[in-house]
Amino acid sequence: MSKLFGGNSGLLGHKSQYTAVPQGFSDEDVSDEVDEFTQKQLKCGDLELKLLPRVEVGKKGRGTRPVKEVEIKGKSKAKFYCLCALVSVVCIGGFVLGALLTKHWTKPHPASENKTIKKGKYSQSERWTKSFEHYGSESCVRLVDLDGDALLDILIGVAKEELMEDMLDMKENDTEDQMKIYCQKKNLEYPCAGEVIALRGYDGKELWTSSTRSASIFMNCEDFDVNKDGIKDCIVSGRQSTVQAIEPRTGKTLWIMDDILHHFKVTWNVYQAVALPDFDDDGVPEILVCHGGEPGIAPEVHDRSSARLIMLSGATGVPMGRYLAMPNNKESYMTPVIYTGEDGSQFILFGSGGETVPGDFMAVSVANFYRYVMELESDTKVPKVVENYPLWSGKGRTPESKIIKIYVGNHKGVMVPPVIIDVNKDGVDDILMSAYDGRVILYDGTTLHPIWATEFSNMESYSTPAPGYFDEDDTIDFMFQLSKGAWPDYTMTQTIVISGKTGEFLWKAASGAVPNEF
């Protein structure tokens, strides 16, 4: 994907360099270590997240209630060496990858062997722990220099457990802003249900807390300088239509998206914010979000509301124009991704469908998306974009919205962002799509024709594949995680590596209690 979760987190969007993985260990060795790892904790560099059990809502609901306690442990160092972006539905494969890299192939930094580290004026203890009782979290973790000391600090979203349980009773067809009403009933100032907490990286000191509309899941702290002070701000998004801009040095809220009646549904999710061009020329890029998901609907009910792609003003958070609905009344749980071709043309890649509802993998040019939401004629000149480009010009488009259907699913949806990377080494980024039903397809970035396709039957995946060199050739390969069974009942999980050259299975590492053979 262009940027992790399509939200420009900067892990995969740049021309990253990957190192070949040693081949001198067995699947059995890896399986034992991965299984032990997943039972205890996640460790990314020297940032540790204690893995706490989730409380199931039940089969009628899609989500889970937050855990009762959040605990973060950090090992004090002057610098973190990896960026964690942890989201409950798509990051299990990343957990295992981090475990493998940490266990087998990462040399410890010399400073990590010392009980006390001194750098300049900072005297850093060996470890620190921060716990938040009666809070839960589904949030990614972002590492950002929040206090200007050139050291990375920690941002995490949490939610009050009691309030989040009450949120489950909200109805999507509520026409008023129920979150404001709820805060009033609780004698709390709006926003009240969630918080973003900033922790100083080297000692865990709480720098600030910022209240959010509801539980935040995603944070883009790389693409938007909302107040134009030269420091990138964070666009926070998540449950109950949460979209909010926060100033990272102070935690000050710069704006909150409150247009619930026309563009947003009170119970739906908002996935990670993606940067569009600055169409209105106010100095701040516009925001693209996917808005969808009906958490309380039963799996067997396939009559779903159509999810939406919505454009917001980056400066104010106010929706711009109308929204673009998913074709065929399909839901969506996927953060969109911006694909930029070698000729400068840009497309929005997005998916529809869910665990039990079939969906598609689609694209629409940024220019056509802008014309659609702003209700402009098809020949209207669009500012800040490349026009008259040939990329994918031979692909059919829907008459009004100009959407290209790249892949049509028959049974389940496309729920995780694609990986955008040049696999066939022709100088053009290719597109690796992974559907929820275990089907993985690599598309040529020039033609959109499939290069290869692989399918793991009776397996499902929330995991965006991680690129890396895992065999002896010079073609990038992919690691991801699959679960055996059908949502929500799984018997085991496995970490899989497939060849980027052919899509063929290379090796696997069991990360569940029940062994399985493909």
Disulfide bonds with the S-S distance in Angstrom:
Cys44-Cys82 2.28
Cys183-Cys192 2.14
Cys221-Cys234 2.11
